[in-house]
Amino acid sequence: MSISSPVRKAVVAGALAAVSIVLSLTPFGYIPWLAGASLTVMHVPAIIGAVLEGPLVGALVGAIFGVSSLVKAATSPGGPIDVFFTNPVVSVIPRILVGVVAWAVFAAFRGKFRAVSAAVAGVAGSLTNALLVLGTLVAYKAIPLAVAGSVFVANSLVEAVVGGILTTAVVLAWKGIGDSVGKSRLSSEDK
C-alpha cells in the first residue's frame, strides 16, 4: 500500500519543517568551527525536501527555515547584524531559493548515479544559501565585501561539503527504505 503523492509531500514537508525549526531553536543547527565561528546545517532540510519531493517542498521547507531565522533575529538577536535578518529579503527569500536550486541541480543530474546527484544538489543548495545571504548582507551594507569573502572561504565552502555529505546520506537512506517497502528481507534473499 503506497501513500499518495500529495499526502507524502505534505508529510515530508512537515517533518523537514519541524527539523528546520528544531535546528533553529537549538545549538544542533550549528557546528563549532574555527576561532569561535560555527558552520550551519540549517539549510540542509530544504535541500533534502527538494531532492526527495521536488521544488515546492524544498521551497516550503526553506521558507519555514527563513521565517524561523527572521523570528529569531527579531525576538532574540545575538549579534550586530541580526537586525538585517529581520528583513525577509535577507532571511527568507534566499532560503526559499535553496530548495529550488537544489531541485534544479538534482533534476539536471538525475540520470546519473543517485549519490552523485544528491551530493551535487547538496553542495549547490548550500552555496545558494551562502551566496544569497552574504550577497544581500553586502548589498544592504551590513558587512563589507572583504568580510563576506572571508566568511565564504572559511565557512561556506566547508558548509557546502557538509551539505553534500548529509544530503547524500539522508537521500540514499530514504530511497533505500522506499525501494524496499512491501518486501521482506527474506523475500529478496537467495534460497
C-alpha positions in Angstrom: 0.0 0.0 0.0 1.6 3.3 -1.1 0.8 6.7 0.2 -0.5 9.1 -2.5 2.0 11.7 -3.7 0.3 14.9 -2.2 0.0 13.2 1.2 3.6 12.0 1.0 4.8 15.5 0.0 2.8 17.1 2.9 4.3 14.5 5.4 7.8 15.0 4.2 7.4 18.8 4.2 6.0 18.8 7.7 8.7 16.5 9.1 11.5 18.5 7.5 10.0 21.8 8.5 9.9 20.5 12.1 13.6 19.6 11.8 14.3 23.1 10.5 12.6 24.7 13.4 14.3 22.5 15.9 17.7 23.3 14.3 17.0 27.0 14.5 15.9 26.9 18.2 18.8 24.6 19.4 22.5 24.5 19.1 22.2 21.4 16.8 22.0 23.7 13.8 25.5 25.0 14.3 28.7 23.0 14.3 31.6 24.7 16.2 34.3 25.8 13.8 37.5 27.9 13.7 38.0 30.8 16.0 34.6 30.7 17.7 32.7 30.7 14.4 30.3 28.0 13.5 29.1 26.2 10.5 25.3 25.9 9.9 23.4 22.9 8.6 20.0 24.6 8.9 19.5 24.8 5.1 20.0 21.0 4.6 16.4 20.1 5.3 15.3 22.3 2.5 17.8 20.6 0.2 16.6 17.2 1.3 13.0 18.1 0.8 13.7 19.4 -2.7 15.6 16.2 -3.7 13.0 13.8 -2.2 9.8 15.6 -3.2 10.5 18.4 -5.6 10.9 22.2 -5.7 7.7 23.1 -3.9 8.5 21.0 -0.8 12.1 22.4 -0.9 10.9 25.9 -1.2 8.3 25.4 1.6 10.9 24.0 4.0 13.3 26.7 3.0 10.6 29.3 3.7 10.0 27.9 7.2 13.7 28.0 7.9 13.8 31.6 6.7 10.8 32.7 8.7 12.2 31.0 11.8 15.5 32.8 11.2 13.6 36.1 10.8 11.6 35.5 14.1 14.8 34.5 16.0 16.6 37.7 14.8 13.6 39.8 15.8 13.0 38.2 19.2 16.5 37.3 20.4 19.2 38.9 18.4 22.6 37.5 19.1 24.9 39.9 17.2 25.1 43.3 15.4 24.0 42.1 12.0 20.9 40.2 13.3 18.8 43.3 12.7 19.3 42.7 9.0 17.8 39.3 9.3 14.5 40.8 10.2 14.3 41.7 6.5 12.7 38.8 4.5 15.0 39.7 1.6 17.9 38.6 3.7 16.4 35.8 5.8 13.5 34.3 3.8 13.9 34.7 0.1 17.5 33.1 -0.1 16.2 30.1 1.9 13.3 29.6 -0.4 15.7 29.6 -3.4 17.9 27.0 -1.7 15.2 24.3 -2.3 14.5 25.5 -5.8 18.2 25.5 -6.9 18.9 22.1 -5.1 15.9 20.6 -7.0 17.0 22.0 -10.4 20.6 20.7 -9.9 19.3 17.3 -8.7 17.0 17.1 -11.8 19.8 18.0 -14.1 22.0 15.2 -12.7 19.1 12.7 -12.1 20.1 10.3 -14.9 23.5 9.9 -13.2 24.2 7.9 -10.0 21.8 8.8 -7.2 24.6 9.5 -4.8 26.3 11.9 -7.2 23.0 13.7 -7.9 22.3 14.1 -4.2 25.8 15.3 -3.4 25.9 17.9 -6.2 22.4 19.1 -5.1 23.6 19.4 -1.5 26.6 21.4 -2.5 24.6 23.6 -4.9 21.9 24.3 -2.3 24.5 25.1 0.4 26.3 27.5 -1.9 23.0 29.1 -2.9 22.3 29.8 0.8 25.8 31.2 1.4 26.0 33.4 -1.8 22.5 34.9 -1.5 22.6 35.6 2.2 26.2 37.0 2.1 25.3 38.9 -1.1 22.2 40.6 0.4 24.2 41.4 3.6 26.8 43.1 1.4 24.1 44.9 -0.7 22.5 46.2 2.5 25.9 47.3 3.8 25.7 45.1 6.8 29.1 43.6 6.1 31.9 44.7 3.7 32.6 42.6 0.6 36.0 41.5 2.1 34.3 40.1 5.2 31.7 38.3 3.0 34.6 36.8 1.0 36.4 35.6 4.1 33.2 34.1 5.6 32.6 32.4 2.3 36.1 30.8 2.1 36.3 29.9 5.8 32.8 28.7 6.4 30.6 28.4 3.3 32.9 26.1 1.3 33.0 23.7 4.3 29.2 24.0 4.8 28.8 23.0 1.1 30.9 19.9 1.6 28.9 19.0 4.8 25.6 19.8 3.0 26.6 17.4 0.2 27.5 14.6 2.6 24.4 15.0 4.7 22.1 15.2 1.7 23.6 12.2 0.2 23.4 10.1 3.4 19.8 11.0 4.0 18.6 10.7 0.4 20.3 7.3 0.0 18.9 6.0 3.3 15.4 7.3 2.4 15.5 5.9 -1.1 16.8 2.6 0.2 13.9 2.4 2.6 11.4 3.4 -0.1 12.8 0.9 -2.6 12.3 -1.9 -0.2 8.8 -1.0 1.1 6.5 -4.0 0.9 9.3 -6.5 0.6 10.5 -8.6 3.5 14.2 -9.0 3.9 13.9 -12.8 3.4 11.9 -12.5 0.2 14.9 -10.9 -1.6 17.5 -13.4 -0.3 18.5 -16.4 -2.5 17.5 -19.7 -1.1 
